[in-house]
Amino acid sequence: MKMDLQQLKKQLNGFPMAAKGLLSQKMLAAKVESGTWGVDVGTNAVKICRLDVSKQPPVLSAYVVEKVENKNYRDALSRALARDRTIQNGVCVFSVSGQGAVSRYIELPSMNKTELESSMKFEIEKYVPFPLADVATDYMLLGEMKGKAKMNILIAAAKNELIQKKFTLAQELGLKVKAMELDSLALANFYTEIIGNVKNDACCAVINMGKTCCNMDILVDGQPFLSRDIFVGGDDFTKKTAETLSLDIPEAEKLKCTPQGRENELFSIWEPVLSNLTSEIRVSLDYFESRGGKAADLVLITGGASRLAGIREYMERALAVEVKFLDYADRLALGEGIDRQAFAADSDLLAVSLGLALRDAA
């Protein structure tokens, strides 16, 4: 789901003129043939993918992964642009996440479009936990509930300050922004469009495990019905390792990524973090089952933190649900010059950026 640009423009009226100008410039920009870039400015790395959505299936024509050093996101994005200058000639979709971004799935009685638009003014205020003056919001009708005379609605909201930071960053580097998206919703879009071929009535959870948080979606037949961020990530494992073994952060990070036979020791240290993470996942699975009467029969994990040795096995035991890595590298069509083996090695970092790039197809 894209946040509407007209609505964003209204929300940005109090922002610096540069941000407002960027929106206006983008809305007047001609179509760019180089494709849409999905830009995921993560805590650990900037991930950018360009998709040619004029082809079916879409073709990945380029991608870049650039590590963030010392929380300097502008420099990381600048280095990424230098690696592939065609990015600056394209249209970008950015994402926002964190404590100031939320999504809610609600049910309403069936009604026509006019009635829905009128009702949503009150529903958004009811379900968004921030003053409406401080956020940009949007909603999407997901579909009718057969036999229940109800409809499923997705509400998304993000604080203006989060959006402002991304627009300012984009403008400073000369990028054209088409839309903003929530990380968790981009992840859901990625799963639906790239994985596809979902068997009838299938229910699964998809979790993107990042440096500071995990994006989680629960989908039925490829359609998201619950999306949330869990604020546990790779940094928590690093900090716990550093505290317990009296290491500095770089040493703890290195040991975390390359245990060299110390896996059992590390898992003992990580137990509180793992327990917290799986408890949060279980809460979401149980809530969804109680609300929808359906249990997830599969959990798919991706993201940098999913690389930790033994984490898949731990999650499977703790959740009592089959847990697999989200392996999609062979499903995606690659353009000339992209080495499939190299892409496969990076693919677990790219789900959100691919989901963002796919928004051009919407």
C-alpha positions in Angstrom: 0.0 0.0 0.0 1.3 3.5 -0.9 0.7 6.5 1.2 -1.1 8.9 -1.1 1.1 11.7 -2.4 -1.6 14.3 -2.2 -2.2 13.5 1.4 1.6 13.5 2.1 1.8 16.9 0.5 -0.9 18.2 2.9 0.9 16.6 5.8 4.2 18.2 4.7 2.8 21.8 4.6 4.8 22.6 7.8 8.0 21.1 6.5 10.9 23.0 5.0 10.3 24.3 1.5 12.8 21.8 0.1 10.7 18.9 1.1 7.5 20.4 -0.3 9.4 21.2 -3.5 10.5 17.7 -3.9 6.9 16.4 -3.7 5.8 19.0 -6.3 8.7 18.2 -8.6 8.1 14.5 -8.4 4.4 14.9 -9.1 5.2 16.8 -12.3 8.1 14.5 -13.4 7.8 12.6 -16.6 7.9 8.8 -16.6 11.4 7.4 -16.3 12.2 4.4 -18.3 15.0 3.1 -16.1 12.6 1.5 -13.7 11.7 2.0 -10.0 14.2 1.8 -7.3 13.2 0.5 -3.9 15.4 2.2 -1.3 15.6 0.5 2.2 17.8 2.7 4.4 18.4 0.2 7.2 20.3 0.5 10.4 23.1 -1.8 9.3 23.0 -1.2 5.5 21.4 0.6 2.7 19.8 -1.8 0.3 18.6 -0.7 -3.1 16.9 -2.7 -5.9 15.7 -1.7 -9.3 13.0 -3.7 -11.0 11.7 -3.6 -14.5 8.0 -4.1 -13.9 7.1 -3.7 -17.5 8.1 -7.3 -17.9 6.3 -10.3 -16.4 7.6 -11.5 -14.1 9.5 -8.4 -13.1 13.2 -8.4 -13.8 15.8 -7.3 -11.3 18.0 -5.1 -13.4 20.4 -3.9 -10.6 20.9 -4.0 -6.8 23.3 -2.4 -4.3 24.1 -3.3 -0.7 26.2 -0.7 1.1 27.1 -0.9 4.8 26.2 2.0 7.1 29.2 3.2 9.2 28.7 5.1 12.4 25.0 5.7 11.7 25.9 7.9 8.8 23.0 7.0 6.4 23.7 9.8 4.0 27.2 8.7 3.3 26.1 5.1 2.9 23.4 6.1 0.4 25.8 8.4 -1.4 28.3 5.5 -1.8 25.5 3.3 -3.1 24.6 5.9 -5.7 28.2 6.2 -6.8 28.2 2.4 -7.4 25.3 2.6 -9.8 24.7 6.1 -11.1 21.5 5.1 -12.9 19.7 5.3 -9.6 19.7 9.1 -9.8 17.8 8.9 -13.2 15.0 6.7 -11.8 12.0 7.1 -9.4 12.5 5.8 -5.9 10.2 4.4 -3.3 11.5 4.8 0.3 10.3 3.1 3.5 9.8 4.2 7.1 9.8 2.1 10.2 10.3 2.3 13.9 8.2 3.4 16.9 6.6 6.1 14.8 5.2 3.9 12.1 2.2 1.6 12.6 -0.3 -0.5 10.7 -3.7 -1.8 11.8 -6.1 -4.3 10.2 -9.7 -3.7 11.1 -13.1 -5.1 10.2 -16.0 -2.8 9.3 -19.6 -3.5 8.1 -19.9 -3.6 4.3 -20.6 -0.2 2.9 -20.2 1.8 -0.3 -17.1 3.9 -1.2 -18.6 7.2 0.0 -19.7 5.7 3.3 -16.3 4.1 3.8 -14.4 7.4 3.2 -16.6 9.1 5.7 -16.2 6.3 8.3 -12.5 6.1 8.0 -12.0 9.7 9.3 -13.2 8.4 12.6 -11.7 4.9 12.4 -8.2 6.2 11.7 -8.3 8.5 14.7 -9.5 5.5 16.8 -6.7 3.1 15.8 -3.7 5.3 15.2 -1.9 5.9 18.6 -0.6 9.4 17.7 -2.2 12.8 17.3 -3.4 13.0 13.7 -1.7 16.3 13.2 1.6 14.6 13.7 1.2 11.8 11.1 0.5 10.9 7.5 -2.1 8.3 7.2 -3.7 6.1 4.5 -6.0 3.1 4.3 -6.8 0.3 1.8 -9.8 -1.9 1.3 -8.4 -5.5 1.3 -11.6 -7.3 0.5 -15.0 -8.4 1.5 -15.6 -11.2 4.1 -17.8 -13.7 2.4 -21.0 -14.4 4.2 -20.3 -11.9 7.0 -21.3 -8.6 5.4 -18.0 -7.2 6.5 -14.9 -5.8 4.9 -11.2 -5.9 5.8 -9.4 -2.6 6.0 -5.7 -1.9 6.4 -4.7 1.4 8.1 -1.1 2.8 7.9 0.4 5.8 9.6 3.8 7.3 10.0 5.0 10.3 11.9 5.7 13.3 9.8 9.2 13.6 11.3 10.1 10.1 9.9 8.8 11.0 6.5 10.6 14.3 6.6 14.0 12.7 7.3 13.7 10.4 4.3 12.5 13.1 1.9 15.3 15.4 3.1 17.8 12.6 2.6 16.5 11.9 -0.9 16.5 15.5 -1.9 20.0 16.1 -0.7 21.2 13.4 -3.0 19.0 14.4 -6.0 16.6 11.5 -5.9 13.0 11.6 -7.1 10.6 10.0 -4.6 7.4 8.4 -5.8 5.9 7.2 -2.5 6.6 6.2 1.1 5.9 2.7 2.5 6.1 0.9 5.8 8.8 -1.7 6.0 6.3 -4.4 7.2 3.9 -3.7 4.3 6.8 -3.7 1.8 7.7 -7.1 3.1 4.2 -8.4 2.6 4.2 -7.0 -0.9 7.5 -8.7 -1.7 6.1 -12.1 -0.5 2.9 -11.8 -2.4 4.5 -10.7 -5.7 7.8 -12.6 -5.7 6.9 -15.8 -3.9 3.4 -16.2 -5.4 1.9 -19.5 -6.2 0.4 -19.6 -2.7 -1.7 -22.7 -2.1 -5.3 -22.2 -1.3 -6.1 -21.4 2.3 -2.3 -21.4 3.2 -1.4 -19.4 6.3 2.2 -18.4 7.1 4.2 -15.8 8.9 7.1 -13.9 7.2 9.7 -12.3 9.5 12.5 -10.0 8.3 15.1 -10.0 11.0 17.1 -6.8 11.0 19.7 -5.1 13.2 17.3 -3.3 15.5 13.9 -4.8 14.9 12.0 -7.6 13.1 9.2 -6.8 10.6 6.5 -9.5 10.8 3.5 -10.3 8.5 0.9 -13.0 8.8 -0.6 -13.8 5.4 -3.5 -16.0 4.2 -3.5 -17.0 0.6 -0.7 -14.4 0.2 -2.9 -11.6 1.6 -1.6 -9.9 4.8 -3.9 -9.8 7.8 -1.5 -8.8 10.5 1.7 -6.6 10.2 3.9 -5.4 13.0 7.4 -4.5 14.1 9.0 -6.4 16.9 11.8 -4.3 18.5 14.3 -7.1 19.0 17.1 -7.4 16.5 20.7 -8.4 15.9 22.0 -5.6 18.1 20.4 -7.2 21.1 22.4 -10.3 20.6 25.6 -8.3 20.2 25.0 -6.3 23.3 24.2 -9.3 25.4 27.4 -11.0 24.2 29.4 -7.9 25.0 28.0 -7.6 28.5 28.4 -11.2 29.4 31.9 -11.8 28.0 33.2 -8.2 28.8 33.9 -7.5 25.1 33.7 -4.3 23.2 30.9 -4.1 20.6 33.1 -4.8 17.5 34.6 -7.9 19.2 31.1 -9.1 20.2 29.7 -8.5 16.7 32.6 -10.5 15.2 32.1 -13.4 17.6 28.3 -13.3 17.0 28.8 -13.7 13.3 31.6 -16.2 13.4 31.2 -18.3 16.6 34.0 -20.8 15.6 32.8 -23.6 17.7 31.3 -21.5 20.5 27.7 -21.8 19.4 26.5 -23.5 22.5 28.1 -20.9 24.8 26.6 -18.1 22.7 23.1 -19.6 22.7 23.3 -19.8 26.5 24.1 -16.1 26.6 21.4 -15.3 24.1 18.7 -17.2 25.8 16.9 -14.1 27.2 17.0 -12.3 23.9 15.8 -15.4 22.0 13.0 -16.0 24.6 11.9 -12.4 24.3 11.8 -12.5 20.5 10.0 -15.8 20.2 7.5 -14.7 22.9 6.6 -11.7 20.8 6.2 -13.8 17.7 4.0 -16.3 19.6 1.8 -13.5 20.9 1.2 -12.3 17.3 0.5 -15.9 16.1 -1.9 -16.5 19.0 -3.7 -13.2 18.5 -4.1 -13.9 14.8 -5.5 -17.4 15.5 -7.9 -16.1 18.1 -9.1 -13.4 15.8 -9.2 -15.3 12.5 -9.7 -18.9 13.6 -6.7 -20.0 11.6 -3.3 -21.0 12.8 -0.1 -20.3 10.8 1.5 -23.6 9.7 4.8 -22.1 8.6 7.2 -19.3 9.6 9.6 -17.9 7.0 12.6 -15.9 8.1 14.9 -13.6 6.3 17.1 -10.6 7.0 20.7 -10.3 8.4 19.9 -11.6 11.9 18.4 -14.8 10.4 22.0 -15.7 9.5 22.9 -16.4 13.2 23.9 -20.0 13.5 21.1 -22.2 15.0 18.5 -19.4 15.2 16.1 -21.3 12.8 16.3 -24.4 14.9 15.7 -22.5 18.1 12.7 -20.7 16.7 11.2 -23.9 15.4 11.5 -25.6 18.9 10.2 -22.5 20.7 7.2 -21.8 18.4 6.3 -25.4 17.7 5.8 -24.4 14.1 7.9 -25.3 11.0 10.4 -22.5 10.4 12.3 -22.2 7.1 14.6 -19.6 5.5 12.8 -17.5 2.9 14.8 -18.8 -0.1 13.7 -17.0 -3.3 16.9 -16.4 -5.2 16.0 -18.9 -7.9 12.5 -17.5 -8.4 13.5 -14.0 -9.4 14.4 -13.1 -13.0 17.8 -11.4 -13.1 19.0 -8.9 -15.7 22.2 -9.1 -17.6 25.3 -8.6 -15.5 23.9 -9.9 -12.2 25.6 -13.0 -11.0 23.0 -15.4 -9.5 25.4 -16.8 -7.0 26.4 -13.4 -5.7 22.7 -12.3 -5.6 21.8 -15.5 -3.7 24.4 -14.5 -1.0 22.8 -11.1 -0.6 19.1 -12.0 -1.2 18.2 -12.4 2.5 18.9 -8.6 2.9 16.8 -7.4 0.0 13.1 -8.4 0.8 12.0 -4.9 1.9 13.8 -3.1 -1.0 12.3 -5.5 -3.5 8.8 -4.9 -2.0 9.3 -1.2 -2.4 10.4 -1.5 -6.0 7.4 -3.6 -6.8 5.1 -0.7 -5.8 5.5 0.7 -9.3 3.4 -2.3 -10.5 0.5 -1.3 -8.2 
